[in-house]
Amino acid sequence: IITLTNEEIKAFEQLKKFLTTDLVLRLPNNRFPFKLQTDASDEGIGAVLLQIYSDGDRPVAYLSKKFTQAQRKWSPMEQECYAFICALDKWHKYLSGITFLWETDHKALTQLNKKAQINKRCERWRLKILEYDFKVKYIPGSINLMPDYLSRSPVDEAEEDPDEITHFISQSTQTDISNFNNHSSIIAAVETRAMKLRNKTLNDISDTTKLISDSPTEENRIIPISTEQLIQAQQNDDYAKNILNNIKKYKNYMIKDNLLMRRLNPPVPYVPQSDLPRTILQTYHDTPANGAHFGRDKTIYKIKQRYFWPLMYKDINNYVKSCITCAQYNPSRQKTPGKLRPIKPPEGVWQLVSMDFHGPINPPSRRGNKYIICLTDILSKFVVAKAVRDNTAQTVAKFLKEEIISKFGTPRCILTDNGTHFTSTLMNELIKQIGSTHLYTTPYHPQSNGQIERYNSTMDAKIAALSNIQKTDWDDQLPFVTFNYNTSIHSSTKQVPFEMMYGRTPILPFDYQEDNVTIVPDNEHVKKLNQFLTKLNEQARINIIKNQQRYKQRYDVNRSNPSYNIGDLVLVKTLNIRYKFDIRYEGPFRIIQTITPKTFIVQHVKKPTLYRQVTIDVLLPIFERLY
């Protein structure tokens, strides 16, 4: 006889209830919204597709997959993002074309669909998911139970990410979009060594590389122009017929075998205005054997040795200039476009300050500090710096409250970059409460916050010179470097930052001081101090403006200053190029908003949900093609 305890009887009754009640998995119902939960562990990924009913969330399908050895080495953010990508691929038919909610316990992914990613793999995935309409919600790991279990006990075998497999793609290189449909791509998939070994074990195949072509048998090439085609085209062209009928009047032309030729060395056929010039341009610029996308001068030389038509130099120049493929891959050998637009210095001290993190610094200090948070006043150049352990929003808030506001007062405007520690809800609420204005620089344009970047460069050299051999006491040297920077004359203001901040001359540790201290009350001290500080501020502003003008004059030499209008098509410089053959410019994008003369909002033509804020130095115009 088996005697069950009350706890065991309760568990048995609960199990009977689960087995006899409604099914756990629900059939998809488009009347209810979808929700996607994902998670990743060291073993694999897990995902759950749910629908939101009135009585709670009900699962529709599960996903559980193991990691390959290479995927186990990915960063946590890449693994979490890969779980979302696999879920979208599996349940594309349910999630495409609708709005759904994605819940994740990885907080960094909440910005995935809002800003470009520094991580190359995550950026590629971000562009891939732009076709979906979804909202991201962060949930604690203690709530994300189902995907967490599925990721820790993965079921499906591991698979290589299709985007990670090397492909050699040979396709028609015609830059005109209308010609893309006329020529099919030739795709050859090359097996990696790991795939070869795995397939050999499973299928006992040879170690040779397999080349698979899914292209049709007909060749993907442009057929050269025949003599018969030229003769026929000349017969149909009024200008050419006029020359043929009055050949004696045109000394620059001759007839050879019924073909009108231009008298050059050697003579070349005359090409009438028709589709033939376009075919010639494609042949001697786009095709691998005849053009290989070389520049204007080389293309002109090849064509003029074989053909002639009026305005051919202008047509060739336009064709090469408007080649999108060339624009995307050719390196720029000129100065970045856009003349300098200096930031106007503020009226007084603490009107505009810039703040940034510097790090991570290796090696960390003995106290465990890895970052330096700096704040610089734009007018006086006075710097406040502190060594910290991390670069979180909580650290920024603590720094502002303890090191800035409580000691120097609240700055009117704070300029930062777009790091998550500065764009977080905590920071926005803090700056809103203290009454300051938060300004952001353009993403991936550190020149907007150049003052703090310049100090970081100076600080690195001085700290390195003062630190020990192991460089583990750099946080002990930081206060001395900052103090000496603030008590030295600045090259742009011609003033001492310490004096502009405190209204007195700094006394250094070894300066001589009188033994007797005389205290004389001065009823006009405040008035004199204000006059002194006002004079310093005016002189600093004048010196900054003069220095900006000199630097702008040097910067603008031999530098183009293009102008763009709303609706113009442009290419945007690729961020973080990893390999030599990576595309240098992405696009095409269309300008939809002008923020400043040098800053724009652009929208991807083929992916309308992709927006970017860019500056003029990363833009490349797309020229209209005449042919």
N, C-alpha and C positions, 0 to 999 in steps of 0.2 A: 504494500500500500504506500502510495506517494502522498505525502502531506505537504500542501503548498501554504506558504505564509500569506498574509494579507497583501503584502506588496507584490508577490508573484501572481496572486489571483487578480489583482488590479491590472497588472501588466498584460495578463492573458485576456482579460475582458477588453482592454484597449486595443489589443492586436486583432481580436475578433471584429471589433467595430471598424477598424481600418479596412479589413478584408471584405466586409459585407456592405460598406457604404459606397458612395459614388466613386468612380474611377479617379485616380490621382491625376492622370494626364487628361486635359480637355482638348477637344477638337478646336482648331482655329475658327474664330468667329470675328468677322470684320466689323461687327457693330461695337466691339469693345477695343479700347486702346491696347497697344502692345508695350511690353516692358522687357528690357534685356539686362541681365545681370551677368557679370564676368569676373573671373579671378584667375590668378596664376600662382603657382608654387614652384619649388625646386624640381618637382617631378613632372609637371605638365600644366595644362590649362583646363578650365571648366567654365561652362556657360549655361544659363537657363533662359529660355524664352517663355515669358509669362503674359497673361492678359489680365487686365484690371477689371474685376467684377465688383458688384455692389457689396458682396460678402467677403471680399478680399482678393488677393492675387492668386491666380490659378496657373500652374505650369502647363505649357503646351509641348515643349520639347527640351531635351537635354543634350549637352555636348561635353565630352570628356576625352582628352587626347594627351598622349605622352610627348615629351620633348626629345628631340635628337640631341646628340652629344654637343653639337655646335650651339643649339638653342639654349642648353643649360648654362652656357657661358654668357648669354645676353644679360644686359642690365635689367633690374626689376621693371623699369618703365617699358622697355622693349617687350618683355614677356607679357606684361599686362595689356599692352597695346595689341600684341599678336593674338591674344585671346579674343579681343573685340573683332579683329580682322577675320579670324576663322569663323566666328559666330555670324558675321555679315555674309560671308561666302556660303555658309551652310543654309541660312534662312533668308537668302536674298529675295525669294519669291514672296515672303511674308512682309518684309521690311522696306522693300523698294517702293517708292511712290507714296509713302504715308509718313506721318510724324509719330515718332516713338521716343520712349525714355530709356536712356542708358544709365545704369547704376553701377558704380565702381568704388572700391575701397582704396584706390590709388589716387590721391588728391591731385597730383601733378597732371593727370589726364583730363581734368576738368577744363583745361585750356587748350585741349588738342584741336578742336575745330574753330578756335578763335585766333590763334597766332601761329606763325611759322615756328618749326621746331629746329633746334640746333642739331639734334641727333639726326643723321642722314636717313637712317632706316625709318624712324618715326615720321620724318617729314614726307618720305615717299608714301607711307601708309596714310598720312593726313590728306594728301592730295587724292588718294584712292577713295576715301570715304566721303568726299565732298558731294557725291551724287545723292547721299542719304540726308534726310531731314530729321534730325534728332536733337534732343536736349540731354546734357550730361548732368548727373547728380552724384555728389559724393555721399557715400554711406559708410559708417564705421565697419571694420572687419568683423565685429561681433554680430552684426546683422546680416552680413553677406555669407550666410551659412551654406546654402546649396551649392553655389559655384566653388566655395572653398573646399567642400568635401570632394566634389568632382575633380578638382585640380590636384588634390593630395592622393587620390586613388584613381589615376587615369585609366581609361579602358581602351580606347582606340590606339592603334600603333602610331608611332611618330612619323611625320611626313616632312620633307623639305619644303620650305616656303617657295612657291613657284617663282617669286621675284628674285630669289637668291641664286637660282640656277642660271649659269652663263648661257647666253644665246648670241649667235652671230646672225645679224639681220642685214640682208642685202635687198634694198628696195629701190624703186625708181627715184631718182634724185631730182626730178623736175620740181621746181619750186612753185609752179603754178598749181593751185589746188584742183583745177578742172582736169588736169592730166593724171591725177592720182588714181582715178577710177579706170583708166585705160591700161594701167600696168600693174600686175599683181606682184606682191612681195615674195621673195625667196627666203624662207626661214630654215635654218639648220640648227638643230639642238645638239649640243656637245655634252656628253656625259662627263661628270667630274670623276676623280679617282675614287672617291668614297662610293659613288653610285655604281661604278664598275665593279668594285669588290663585292658590294652587296648583291648586285644582280648576278654576279658569277656564282655566289653561294646559293642563291635561290633558284636560279634557272639554268646554271651550268652553261653559261654562254662564254664566248671568247672575250679576251681583254681588249679587243680592238674597239676604237671609237665608232659609234654608229652615227651616220649622217642621214637624217630623214628630211625629205623635201616634200612640201605639200603644194608646190606651185605647179601650174599647168606646164605642158611640154613646150609651148611656144616661147620663144626667147623674149626676155624683157629688155628691149633695146630700141633705139631710134634708127629707122632705116635711112641710110644716106640718100641725099637728093640725086636723082639720076639726071643725065643730060637730057633725056626726053622730057622730064618734068620741067626743066628749066626752059627748054624751047617752047613747050606748050604754055607756060606761064608768061613768057615774053610775048607770045602771039596774042594773049588775052589782055595784055597791058597796053593802054593807049600811048603812054610815054615811050615805052620800048618800041612799039610799032612805028611811031613817028621817027625814031632814030634809025630803025631798019630801013625805012622807006627813003630816008635822006641821009644815008650814011656818009656821003661825001662832005656834008656840012659839019659833021661832028668828028673832029680830028682825034678826040680822046677815045673814040670807040672803033672797033673793027668787027668784022663778021668772019667766023671760022666754023666751018661745017654747020652752017645755018644757025649758029649760036652767037648772040651778041656778046662781045667781049670788051672789057675795059683795058685800054693800053697802059699796062703797068709792066713791071719787070719781076716775074713773067706776067703775061696777060691773064686776067681772071674773068670768069663769067659775070655778067650783069644780072643781079637778082631783082626782079620787079617787086613792087609793094603788094604783098599777099601774105599767105601763111608761111611762105618759105623762109623769110628772115627769122621768124620765131623758131622754126625748126633748126636753123643753123645755130642760133644762139643757144638753144637747148643742147645741141650736139657738142659744141665746142666750149661749153661752160659746165654743164651738169653731168654729162656722162663720165664714168670713171676712166675710159680709155682715151678720150679726146680732150676733156676739160678738167675734170677733178676739182672743180670749184676754185680754180685759181683766180687771181685778181684781174682788174681791168686791162692793164698793159699787156699781160700775157695773152689774154683772150683776144684783144685787138690784133696782136701780132699773128696769131693763128688764123683768124678769120680773113684778114686783109691779104694773106698769102694765097687765099683760095676763092674769095668772093668779093663782090663790090655792090653796094647800093647807096643811094644818097642818104646822108645823115647817119651812116652806119656807126660812126664814132659815138654820136649821141645815144643811139639805141643800145650799143654795147655797154656804155657807161651806166645807163639807166637799168639795164637788165642785171648787171653785176651788183649795182648799188641796192636793188630791190630784192636780192636773193636772200630769203629768210634763213636758209641753211648756212650760208656764209656768215650772216650776222650773228647767228647763235653760236658758232664755233670759232670764228676768227678772233685771235687775241687783239686787244686794243694797244696800240703803240703811241697813243697820244695822251695828253693830260686829261684827267677826268673832267667832263664838261661842267659848266656852271661856275660863274664868277662868285667871289666871296661876298657874303652878306653878313658883316659883323653884328653881333648882338649889342644894342645900344646900352651903355653902362647905366645902372640905376642912379637915382638921385641921391641916395644916402646909404649908409651902412645898414645891413640886415634887411634891406628891401628885397633882395633876390639872393638866395643861396642855392648851391648845387650839392647834391649828396650822392654817394656811390659806395659800393663795396669793392674792396681790392683783395683778390685771392681766388681760390685757396692757395695758401703759401706753404711750400714744402722746403724744409721740414717744419712741422708744427712746433710751436714753442714748448718749453718745459711745462707751462701751465695749461697746455692743450689748446691754445689759440691758433686758429687757422686763417682768420680774416682780419682785415682792417676796415673799419667803417669811417669814412671821412666826410666832413661838411666844410665847404669853402664859401666865404662871402665874395660875391662877384666884384664888388667895388673895392673893398679894402684888401682882398686876397688873404684875409685872416682864416686860418685853418684850425679845425677841431678834429682830432683823430683818436680812435680808440681801438685796441686789439680785442677781438671777440672770438668766441668758439665757433659760431655758425653764422649763417646769413639769412635767418628767418625773419618774418614780419615782427615777431615778438621782440627780437633783438633790436630792430629798427625803432620800434615804439619806445623801448626802454632807453635807448640812446637819445632819442629826441627829448624825452621827459627829464632824464637825469643830467645829461651833459649839455643840452642846448637850451631848452626853455627855462629850466630852473637856474641857469647861470647867466645866460645872455638875453633872455626874453624870446618872444615868439617871432620868427621871421615872417615877413609878409607873403613871399612866394618861395616855394621849394621846388627845385628842378631835379628830376630823377630820370633814370632810364625806365624801360618797361619790364624789369625783372618782377617775378611774382611776389617777392618780398616787398616791393613798392606798390604793386597794383592790388594787393589783397584787401579784403573787406575791413580788416583790422586797421590798416593804414588809412584807408579812406575815411573811416569813422573818426580816427584820432585827429587827422588834419581838419576834418569838418568841425570837430569840437573846439579845437584851438583857434579856429578862424583864419587859417592860412589858405592860400591858393596852391593847389598841386599842379605843376606843369610837367609834362612828359616829353622826352626827346623822341625823335622819329626812330622806329625800330631799326637796329643794325646801322645806326649812323652816330657813332660816338663823338663825332666832331661837334654835335649840338651841345655836348657837355664837356667841351674841351678843357675848361679850367681845372676841373677835378682830375681829369685824365693826365694833365700836365704835371700836377702835383704828385700823382702816383709814381710817375716816371722818376721825378727828382727824389722822392722818398726812398724808392728801392735802392738806388745807388748809395745813399748816405747810410741807410740801415745796414746794408751789406758791408760797408767799410768799417762800421763800428762793432759789429757782432763778433762773437767768438768763432773759432774754427768750425764748429759743428753747426753754426747759425741757429742755435736753439734759444738764444736770449734776445731775439730781435724785438720782442715786445717790451723788453727793458729799455731798449734804445729808442723806441718810437717817441716817447715824450720829449727826449732831448732833441731829436730831429725836428719835431713839430715846433718846439720852442725856438730853436735857432732859425727856422724858416720864418716864423712870425716876427722875430726881432731883427731881421735883415731887410735891407732895402729891396723893393721889388722892381724888376726891370721895366714893367709896363706902367706902373703908377708913379715911379720915382719917389715912393713913400714907404714908410715902415708900417706893416700891417698892425703891429702892436700899438703904435701911436694912434692910428686911425680908429682903433677899437676902444682904447682906454683913455686917450687924450693925454698921455704922459710918456716920457722917454723910458724905455725899459732899462732896468738895472741888471746887469749880468752878475753871476755868482762871484767873480773875482774883481769886480769894479771897486775902486776905492771910494769909501764913504767917510764923511766927517764923524768924529766921535760924539760931538754934541749935536743934538737935534733941536732945532728951534721951531716952535709952533707959533705961527703968526696968523690970527684969524683974518680972512679976506672976505668981506661981504659981497664982492663982485666976482667971486671965484666961478660960480656957475655961468655967469654971463661971459666971462673970459674963456671958459672952457668951451662953451657953445660956439663962440666966434672962432676959436682955434680949430675945432673940429670941422666947422663949416668951410674954413679956408683949406684945410687938408682935403676934404671931400671934393671941393671945386678943382683944386690942383690935380687930384687923382683922376677925375673925370676928363679933364683936358689932356692929360698925359696918355690916358687909355685911348682916347679918340685919335690922337696923333699917332700912337703906335699902331692902332688898327688901320689907319690910312696907309702907313708905310708898308705894313704887311700885305694889305689888299693890293697895293700897287705891284708888289713882287709876285703875289699869287696869281693875279689876273693876266700876267704876260703870256702870250701865245696860248690862251685858254678860250675855248669856244663858250658861248653863252646861249644855248638854244632856248627857244620858247615853245611851249605846248599849249594847246587849246583843248577844251572838253570835247571828247569824241575822237581824239587822235589815237591811232594804234601805235603801241610801243612794245619793246621787249624789255624785260627786267633782269638785271644781273643775278646770276645764280649765287646763292649763299653757300659757303662751305664746300667748295669744289674738292672732291676727294681724290679723283683720279685724273690723269692727264687728258683722257678722251671724254671726260664728262662735258655735258652741254654748258656753255658759258652764260647764255642768256635764255631765259624762259619766256613763254608767251605763246601767242600774242595776248596782250592786255589792252584794254580801252580805258582812257582817262575819263573818269566820271565826276571828279570834283577837284578843284584847285584850292588848297588850304593857304599856301603862300606862293610867291613866285617860284620857289624851289621845292615845294612839297605838294604831293598829289595823292589822291585816292584812285587806285586803278582796279579794274575788274577783269578777270580772265574771260576771254571770248568764248572758249569752249566749256568752261566750268563757271557758270554765273555766280555760284555761291562763294567763290574764292575772291576775297578782297585783300588789298595790301595798301599800306601807307608807305610811300617811297619818296626819295629825294631825287633831284634831277641828275645827280652824278651816277646813278645806277640805271638810268633809262637809255634806251637806244631806239631811235625813231625807225619806223617801218615806212619805206618809200613806196609810192604807188607805181606799179609796173605798167608801162605803156603797151608792151606786147603781151 
